[in-house]
Amino acid sequence: MDRAFSQFFAIVLGAAIAAAVRPALAQPAAVVESVQMPAWVERTEGGAARRAPLAVGMELKAGDAVKTGAGARALVKLSEGSSVKLGENANLQISQINPQRDGIFRAALRVVEGAFRFTTDALAKARRRDVSIQVATVTAGIRGTDLWGKSAPDRQIVCLIEGKIEVGAAGEQPVTMDQSRQFYRREKGQTQPIGFVTPEQLGQWALETDIESGKGAARRGGKWQVTLASTETQETALALYDRVRESGYAAEIRPAKAGEKRIYQVRIANLPSKEEAEALAARLRGQYGILEPKVST
């Protein structure tokens, strides 16, 4: 094994070990549970803004922005037992997240664009939390509930599914919603009367944020993978890796052996089933220089 390969392998192995032991050291305040790609996270570190594909198992922190592309979805789990789902073409900014202050989980989330759903697991509803979600200029204060909302250029919607929330626009007196399917909306900067949405409409809204079956979504614990290409040179592998990741797909590189030859595999892992892996392979075939992706465990 030559020195260059040893260094490359050490980098890959070190990253894998770090990812494996991190959850044991400290529970993250927010972690990516599932991604229907393409999606990205934008983060500023050392004064420099960085963009990377959103990947399952990724820890999120204050200052991060999660963005989804066309046809994409994302599911983020919070450490106090709630989850945030994002629909396509969404932009979620994590303004604040502090899981330990005064024994209360505190978070401030801002939905700049797109649809979202915030849900608290039944077993976690008794935990103390102070969470607010801002939908453009509309803010909803949450104390353990289930709600759906959407931010569009000329409209903001917040719909209560279960629980109780206070919601209002900047400069206006907030109103309390405590009945299922009540919804608040602003159109072209004007607050509309509180109304009720039909179960059918709520079902349609929910589909905008649900991870879709058969669309190639990655999930934590998924055992299947799609190998996009196997090359004999690092340069070729890195070029494909960069193209795919820039496009919002969480590719990784793994060195391997093919007979006596050393190869580099560019792959996307964490697919939960063969069907999901095949769906992702079919979507990527013919794009970014991917000729014949292969599905395996």
DOSE-183147 format. One record per residue (C-alpha): chain; residue in one letter; x negated, y negated, z negated. Coordinates in steps of 0.2 Angstrom, whole numbers, plus 5000, padded with zeros to 4 digits. Layout:
BEGIN
> ch|aa|X|Y|Z
> A|A|X|Y|Z
...
END
This chain:
BEGIN
> ch|aa|X|Y|Z
> A|M|5000|5000|5000
> A|D|4992|4984|5006
> A|R|4991|4968|4995
> A|A|5004|4958|5005
> A|F|5016|4972|5004
> A|S|5013|4974|4985
> A|Q|5016|4956|4982
> A|F|5032|4957|4992
> A|F|5038|4972|4983
> A|A|5034|4964|4966
> A|I|5045|4949|4970
> A|V|5060|4960|4976
> A|L|5058|4972|4961
> A|G|5056|4957|4948
> A|A|5071|4949|4954
> A|A|5081|4965|4953
> A|I|5075|4968|4935
> A|A|5079|4950|4930
> A|A|5096|4951|4936
> A|A|5099|4968|4927
> A|V|5093|4962|4910
> A|R|5100|4944|4910
> A|P|5118|4949|4905
> A|A|5111|4959|4890
> A|L|5101|4943|4884
> A|A|5116|4931|4884
> A|Q|5134|4931|4890
> A|P|5135|4919|4904
> A|A|5149|4905|4902
> A|A|5155|4909|4920
> A|V|5150|4923|4932
> A|V|5155|4927|4950
> A|E|5166|4943|4950
> A|S|5171|4945|4968
> A|V|5167|4935|4984
> A|Q|5176|4937|5001
> A|M|5162|4928|5011
> A|P|5157|4916|5018
> A|A|5154|4906|5002
> A|W|5141|4895|4994
> A|V|5135|4888|4977
> A|E|5127|4870|4977
> A|R|5116|4866|4962
> A|T|5104|4852|4958
> A|E|5087|4858|4950
> A|G|5072|4847|4947
> A|G|5081|4833|4956
> A|A|5083|4843|4972
> A|A|5100|4849|4978
> A|R|5100|4867|4983
> A|R|5113|4878|4992
> A|A|5114|4897|4992
> A|P|5126|4910|4996
> A|L|5138|4914|4982
> A|A|5134|4932|4976
> A|V|5143|4943|4964
> A|G|5135|4943|4947
> A|M|5129|4925|4949
> A|E|5129|4915|4934
> A|L|5137|4897|4936
> A|K|5134|4882|4925
> A|A|5139|4864|4923
> A|G|5135|4854|4938
> A|D|5137|4868|4950
> A|A|5149|4867|4965
> A|V|5157|4882|4972
> A|K|5163|4881|4991
> A|T|5172|4894|5001
> A|G|5173|4894|5020
> A|A|5186|4899|5033
> A|G|5195|4915|5028
> A|A|5185|4916|5011
> A|R|5190|4919|4993
> A|A|5181|4919|4977
> A|L|5184|4925|4959
> A|V|5175|4918|4944
> A|K|5177|4925|4927
> A|L|5175|4914|4912
> A|S|5167|4921|4896
> A|E|5183|4917|4885
> A|G|5194|4929|4896
> A|S|5201|4917|4909
> A|S|5198|4918|4928
> A|V|5198|4906|4942
> A|K|5202|4911|4960
> A|L|5198|4900|4975
> A|G|5206|4901|4992
> A|E|5198|4897|5009
> A|N|5189|4880|5012
> A|A|5189|4876|4994
> A|N|5177|4865|4984
> A|L|5177|4868|4965
> A|Q|5165|4858|4954
> A|I|5161|4863|4937
> A|S|5159|4847|4927
> A|Q|5157|4854|4910
> A|I|5156|4872|4903
> A|N|5152|4876|4885
> A|P|5157|4892|4877
> A|Q|5150|4890|4860
> A|R|5153|4872|4854
> A|D|5163|4872|4837
> A|G|5169|4889|4841
> A|I|5180|4882|4855
> A|F|5177|4886|4874
> A|R|5177|4870|4883
> A|A|5177|4867|4901
> A|A|5181|4854|4914
> A|L|5184|4859|4932
> A|R|5187|4848|4947
> A|V|5196|4855|4962
> A|V|5190|4843|4976
> A|E|5198|4853|4990
> A|G|5208|4869|4993
> A|A|5219|4881|4983
> A|F|5215|4888|4966
> A|R|5223|4899|4952
> A|F|5218|4899|4934
> A|T|5224|4914|4924
> A|T|5221|4919|4906
> A|D|5220|4938|4902
> A|A|5234|4943|4889
> A|L|5221|4949|4876
> A|A|5212|4932|4877
> A|K|5227|4920|4875
> A|A|5224|4918|4856
> A|R|5206|4912|4858
> A|R|5203|4894|4856
> A|R|5199|4884|4872
> A|D|5200|4867|4878
> A|V|5200|4867|4897
> A|S|5205|4854|4909
> A|I|5207|4855|4928
> A|Q|5207|4840|4939
> A|V|5215|4842|4956
> A|A|5209|4826|4965
> A|T|5217|4812|4954
> A|V|5229|4824|4945
> A|T|5223|4832|4928
> A|A|5230|4847|4920
> A|G|5226|4851|4901
> A|I|5226|4870|4898
> A|R|5229|4879|4881
> A|G|5230|4897|4888
> A|T|5241|4899|4903
> A|D|5243|4904|4921
> A|L|5244|4891|4934
> A|W|5242|4888|4953
> A|G|5237|4872|4962
> A|K|5230|4864|4978
> A|S|5221|4849|4983
> A|A|5224|4843|5001
> A|P|5220|4826|5009
> A|D|5238|4819|5007
> A|R|5245|4831|4993
> A|Q|5241|4838|4976
> A|I|5251|4852|4968
> A|V|5251|4860|4951
> A|C|5263|4874|4948
> A|L|5265|4882|4931
> A|I|5267|4901|4931
> A|E|5266|4905|4913
> A|G|5262|4895|4897
> A|K|5262|4876|4894
> A|I|5252|4862|4902
> A|E|5251|4843|4902
> A|V|5249|4836|4919
> A|G|5247|4818|4926
> A|A|5239|4807|4938
> A|A|5226|4794|4933
> A|G|5234|4779|4925
> A|E|5251|4788|4923
> A|Q|5259|4795|4907
> A|P|5256|4814|4908
> A|V|5271|4826|4908
> A|T|5273|4843|4899
> A|M|5278|4858|4909
> A|D|5283|4873|4899
> A|Q|5295|4883|4911
> A|S|5289|4896|4923
> A|R|5289|4890|4942
> A|Q|5290|4871|4937
> A|F|5278|4861|4948
> A|Y|5271|4844|4949
> A|R|5266|4836|4965
> A|R|5259|4820|4972
> A|E|5261|4815|4990
> A|K|5252|4801|4998
> A|G|5247|4794|4981
> A|Q|5265|4794|4975
> A|T|5271|4806|4960
> A|Q|5286|4816|4964
> A|P|5300|4822|4952
> A|I|5296|4838|4943
> A|G|5304|4852|4952
> A|F|5305|4871|4953
> A|V|5298|4882|4966
> A|T|5307|4898|4972
> A|P|5299|4915|4968
> A|E|5296|4918|4987
> A|Q|5286|4902|4989
> A|L|5276|4905|4973
> A|G|5272|4922|4981
> A|Q|5266|4914|4997
> A|W|5255|4902|4987
> A|A|5248|4916|4977
> A|L|5242|4925|4993
> A|E|5231|4909|4997
> A|T|5220|4913|4982
> A|D|5221|4932|4981
> A|I|5206|4943|4987
> A|E|5212|4951|5002
> A|S|5211|4970|5004
> A|G|5201|4976|5020
> A|K|5192|4959|5022
> A|G|5175|4965|5016
> A|A|5175|4957|4999
> A|A|5160|4961|4988
> A|R|5164|4965|4969
> A|R|5153|4967|4954
> A|G|5149|4986|4952
> A|G|5152|4990|4971
> A|K|5142|5004|4976
> A|W|5143|5002|4995
> A|Q|5132|4992|5006
> A|V|5130|4986|5024
> A|T|5113|4986|5032
> A|L|5112|4972|5044
> A|A|5095|4977|5052
> A|S|5079|4987|5048
> A|T|5064|4979|5055
> A|E|5045|4983|5054
> A|T|5040|4965|5051
> A|Q|5043|4954|5036
> A|E|5045|4939|5048
> A|T|5059|4947|5058
> A|A|5068|4952|5042
> A|L|5066|4935|5034
> A|A|5072|4926|5050
> A|L|5088|4936|5050
> A|Y|5090|4935|5031
> A|D|5089|4916|5032
> A|R|5102|4915|5046
> A|V|5114|4926|5037
> A|R|5112|4917|5020
> A|E|5113|4900|5028
> A|S|5130|4905|5035
> A|G|5137|4910|5017
> A|Y|5133|4929|5016
> A|A|5123|4935|5001
> A|A|5110|4945|5011
> A|E|5095|4953|5002
> A|I|5079|4961|5008
> A|R|5073|4978|5003
> A|P|5057|4987|5008
> A|A|5058|5005|5013
> A|K|5049|5019|5022
> A|A|5055|5027|5039
> A|G|5043|5042|5041
> A|E|5026|5035|5040
> A|K|5032|5017|5045
> A|R|5035|5003|5033
> A|I|5052|4994|5036
> A|Y|5061|4980|5029
> A|Q|5080|4982|5027
> A|V|5092|4966|5027
> A|R|5108|4971|5018
> A|I|5123|4965|5009
> A|A|5127|4975|4994
> A|N|5141|4977|4981
> A|L|5155|4982|4992
> A|P|5168|4992|4982
> A|S|5173|5005|4995
> A|K|5168|5012|5012
> A|E|5183|5003|5020
> A|E|5178|4986|5013
> A|A|5160|4989|5019
> A|E|5166|4994|5036
> A|A|5177|4979|5037
> A|L|5162|4967|5033
> A|A|5151|4977|5046
> A|A|5164|4974|5059
> A|R|5165|4956|5056
> A|L|5147|4953|5057
> A|R|5143|4964|5072
> A|G|5137|4953|5086
> A|Q|5134|4938|5075
> A|Y|5117|4930|5069
> A|G|5108|4943|5079
> A|I|5116|4958|5070
> A|L|5118|4972|5083
> A|E|5123|4988|5074
> A|P|5126|4986|5056
> A|K|5126|5002|5046
> A|V|5137|5007|5031
> A|S|5130|5018|5017
> A|T|5130|5020|4998
END
